[in-house]
Structures are given as structure tokens and as C-alpha cells.
Amino acid sequence: MRRFAFSTLAALCLVGAAHAQTAEFGPLIEPAELQTMIAGPDAPLVLDTRGEAYAQGHIAGAISAPYARFRGPADNPGAVVPEDQLQATLREIGVTLDRPVVIVHQGEDNSDFGSAARVYWTLKSSGVSHLAILNGGMGAWAADGLPLETKANAPVPSEVSIRFSDRWLATTDDVSAVVSGAQKARLIDARPEAFFNGQQSHPAASRPGTLPGAESVSHAVWFDDPTRVMGRSEAAEVAAKLGIQPQEEVVAFCNTGHWAATEWFALSELAGLPDVKLYPDSMVGWSQTGGAMDHTPGLMQNLMNQIRGGN
């Protein structure tokens, strides 16, 4: 009887430790830590979002999940993928709601990180509980001299069912309510200042400019170096310096929900602010609605900006 009680207690302790380890998973993971995890019995699902670069060498066991599959059409790339289409993609690449997922990007620069952050946001909104981004991406993995494989890994399809949550989503109607003053939120433009000031715009945007009342906070402020995102305590310090209060609702936007995904990730997942939303359509989608904008240059100035390569 004592032996049974001891065995039961030991098993419960192991389960508790496993749950604690899973609870602490993410939101960033370092290359050496991931290398240890993929060699263990409970390896996470590693999603490589780089597209064609996957064939040139990837982490052992990684599944190719190109970023384009998590993006909208060419005329509005930031648009959220329809729920049925997204569910089909997640089933195809083997995503479940309970298995930890690590998202891998190239790690080329701080702009590149947005692809991993956008996929992270999409998976979290789909109900995936345990998520992490490989900090520094494949660049950091290679710099640490960790092994690669070139064979394509076939995913094990899942039967996951999702219901896309609006918990971290700001729609165009939501943003319109903020701009009109009917709803209160802090609008943060994650783009470089040239976009914020209307000197540059995305090719799919109908005009340059920013949302009325927005403030400029470039996605680049969240990086320790060009490829590695800062840690939780540092992100909380930056958020405090920006004067963002925990009780505030924050809406991050950019051109197509790419740089803004980094802003959302830093404020929500690293700094731990409870009410941060991503406006995925961002300025491309907003400009196409004809909504009010600030810093929009006149016709002649806009033409000169385009000639200078502003798009």
C-alpha cells in the first residue's frame, strides 16, 4: 500500500513538473534550449515560416509553414485569413491546441521578426495555448553552430477545430470608433517615421499618412540588436517609459499588420500588458476605406515622394 502511495505521489509530482514546464514555455526560446527540447520525448512542433529557404537547411523535424499562408490577398495583405481556410492550413501542418509550437523565421533583421510575431498572434487567436518564437531565428541558430537537415519533413495532419478569437483583434470598425472618439484606446503606429509622417507608403495603400491621434513607436525599439528581441523586464521598462498604463487599451498598427505584430508581441507577451490589440488590416486596409488620416501630403508632394522611392 505504501509502495502504491509513493508511486502515485511520484507520478503526480512528475505530471505537476511537466505542467509547470509547459506553463513556462515561451514567449521566446533560445537556440540551445530548443535544441534540447527537440531531442526529448515531448518535442514541440517547429514551424519554419521561411518558405523556399526551408529547403536549404532547417531545424531537425521542422515543418515548412510559409508565412504567405497566414497572410491576406495582395491588395490587402494584412487581412485575417478566413477561419475555414486557416483551420484547413493548421490541420495540414499538424497544429493542435495543446502541443507546444515554436515559430522560426530567418532572423535577418528586426523587420523579419514580424513574420514570426504575426504567425504567433494568429495561432494564439486560434486557441493554441503554448507558443514561442525562436529568438534570433535561423540566423541565431546558425551562429550557435547548431545542426541543420535538408530533408523535407512530412507533417502529421491533425483534426484541430478552431474558433478565431477577437480578444487580441481590432477591426476597422473598432479603429473607426477610436478615431471618432466613441471608443477610447491608444493608437500606436509601429512603422518607421517616414511612413508615420506621410513621406512613404505601402504600394497597396491608396494614400500615405497615419491614423488621426496616433503616436509613432517604431517596432525597432524592442530589439537588443538587429535580430534579437529584448526580454520581459526590458520590454516592461520600455512600455513604462512610453507611459502606457496597464489599464489602457492599446491598438498597434502599421502597413499590413507585420511590424505591428512585433509591437503587439512586445507589449502583450513580453511587457505583459493585458489589453493590447493588433489591427491586422492596418493602413493599407484603412486607406482603402477612405477614412480620415493625418500627415497625408498634398497631390504634388505625394507624387514627389513616389518619384523619390517613397513606395
N, C-alpha and C positions, 0 to 999 in steps of 0.2 A: 504493500500500500504506500509506504514511504517512497519507494522507487518510482511508482506511478506519479505521485505528487511532485517529486523532484523533476521528473521528465516533463510533466505538464508545465511546471513553472519555468523550466529552461526553455521550452518551446515558446511559451508566451513572451519571455524576455527577448528571444530571437525575433519574433514577429514584431514586438514593440520597437526593437532596434531597427528593423527593416523599414517600418513605417516612419520612424524618426529620420532615417537616412533619406527616404523618398520625400518627406516633407521639406527637407532642407535642400532639395535638388533645385538648381538654378538660382537666379535667372541667367547667370553667366557660368560657364565652366571653362577651366583652363586645359590646355592640351594634355598635360601629363595626367590629370585627373580623368579625362575622357579615355585616354589610352588604357588606364587601369580598369575602367568600367566596362569597356567593350571586350576585355579579356575575361570578364567574370560571367557567372551563370545568369545574371539578371541584366544583361546588356540593354542599354536604351536603343530605341530606333533612331538611327542617324540619318537625317535628311540632308542631302547635298543639293543646294539650290543653284549651283553654278551653271547648269546647262551643259554645253559642249565641253567645258573644261573637266567635267567628271571623267571622261574617257582618258584623259592624260594622266590620271592618278588621283586616288581618293582614299579616304579612311577605310580600313578593313570593315566590310559588312555594310557600308553606307549605301543608301538607296538614292538614285537620282530623282530629284523632285524640282525641276526647273522653276525658277521664280516666276516666269511668264504664266505658269498655270494658276498663280494666285493673284493675277492682275486682270484688269478690265480691258475693254477694246481700245484700239489705237486712238480713237477720238476722245476717250476719257479713261486713261489707263488706271486711274486711282479707284474707279468704281468697284464696289464689292462684287465678287463673283456670285452669281445666283446660287442659292442654297443647295438645290438639287445637283448642280454642276460641281460645286465644291464637295459635296458628300461623295459623289462618284470618284472624284480625284483622291480624296482621303482613303476611300476603300481600296482603290487601285494601288496606292503606295503603302498600304498596310498600317495606317494610323488607327489606333484605338484610343478610348478616352482615358484609360488607366496606365498604359505603358509610357514611361518617360520618353521624351523626344528631345534630341539635340539637333539644332539647326546650324548648318555650316554654310558660310559664304566664303568669298575669295579672300577677304582681308586685305584688299588692295589699298583702300583709303577709308576715311570716315564716311564718305558718301556711300560706299559699297555696303556698309553696315546696315543701311536702311532696308535692304532686301531681306536680311535675316530678321530684323525687327518687324517688318510688315508680315512675314510668314508667322512669326511668333504671335503677333496680335490676332491674326486670322485663326490660328489653332486655338488660342485661349478663348476667343469668342465662340468657337465651335464646341467648347466643352472639354478640351484636353487639359488635364489637371497639372501635369508635371512637365515643365518646359525649360530649356536652357539654350543659350546661344554660345557657340564656341568663340571665346573672346580672342580676337585677332584673326579668326578664320583660318583658312588653309595656309595663309602666309605665316602665322604663328606656329602652326603645326610643322611646317617645313623648317622654320628657323630652329625649332627644338630637335630637329633630326629624327622625327618620328616616322615610322614606316608607312608606305603607300601601297595600294594594289591597283591594278588596271582592269581586272576582270569586272564585267558588269554584274551587279547583284540583282537577282530577280526578287521583287518584293513578295511577301506572303499576304495576299489580299485579305482585308478584314470585312466585317459586316457592320461597321460603325454606322450609327444613326446620329445625326446632328440636328440641332436647332440653333441657328446663329443668334447669339445674344446681342442686344443693343446696349449692354452695360458699359462698354467702352467705345461706343459708336456715337458720333454726331452726324446727323443727316443735314442736307441742305435746308430743310425746314427748321431744324434746330438752330442752325447758324443764322438763318434769316431772323428768327425770334431774338437772338442775341443782338444782332446788328440793329434791329428796330427798337431795342430796349425793353421788349416784352419779357425777355428772359435774361438772367444775369449769369455771365461766365467771362472768364479771362481768355481772350483770343491771342494765341501765340503763333507767330509766323516763323517757321523753322528754316526758312530759306536764307541763303546769303543775302547781304544787304542790298545788292544790286537789284534783286528781284523785289524785295520789300519796297525799295524806293522807285520802282517802276522803270528802271533803266534796262531791265532784262525780263523776258517772259518765256514760258514754255511754248513750243511750236503749236500745241493744240489749244492754247488759251486764246480766247477771242480778243483780249486786250491785256496789257500789263497793269500792275497795281496790286494792292493788298486789301484785306477786309477793313472796313471802317472801324476805328478804335483798336486795331491790332497793335501788338508790340513785337519788335524784332528780337528773337533769341535764336541765333543760328544753332543748328544741330551740332556744329563742331565744338561747342563749349563743353560737351560731355565726354571728350576724349583726352586721355592722358598723353597719348601720342597719336600720330595719324591713323592708327588702325585699332587701338585698344581702348575700350570704354572704361571709364573710371568706376570705382567701386561704390557700394551703397552709401557709406558715410560721406564720401566726397560729393556724391550726387545730392545728398540731403543738404550739404553745405551750400552748393551752388543754388539749389532751389530756395534756400533761406536768403541768400544774397539777392536773389531776384525778387524777394518779397512775396513769394507765393505761399499763402496760408493754407493749412490742411483743410479748412472748411470751404475753400474756394473750388468752384467747378472750373476746370481748365479745358480748353479745346485747342488742340495742336493741329496745324495745317501747313501745307507747303504748296507745291505744284500739283502733285498726283498722289499724295499720301505715302511718299517714300521717305524723304527727310523727316517728315512729321512723325512717322512711325518710330524713328530714333528718339525724337522728343518725347513721345508718349512712353516709350520703354524706359527712358531715363527717369522721368517724373513719376510714373506709376510703379514700375517694377524695381527700380533702384532706390529712388528717393522715398518711395512708399506712400505717395500722396493718394488719397482714396477716391478722388473724383476727377480723373483725367480721361478725356475722350479724344479719339482720333477722328478728324473729318477726312475721310478717305478720298472723296472727290476733289477736295481742296480747290485751288484757284482755277484749275482748268475747268472743273465742273461748275464752280461758282460763276466764272466769267461768261460761260455759255448760257447762264440763266438771265443775264442782263442785270443782275443785282448791283447795288451801289458798291463803289470801290474808292479807295483812297490812293493817292500817288499815281493816278493814271495820267500820263503825259498827253499833250495835245497831238493832233494828227501828224503835224510836221516833225515834232520831236520823236514820236513813236517811229516814224519812217526812218529817221536818222539813227535811232537805236538799233533798228533791224539791219541797216546798212553796216553798222559797226559790229555786227555779230551778236546783237543782244538776244537773239533767239537761239 
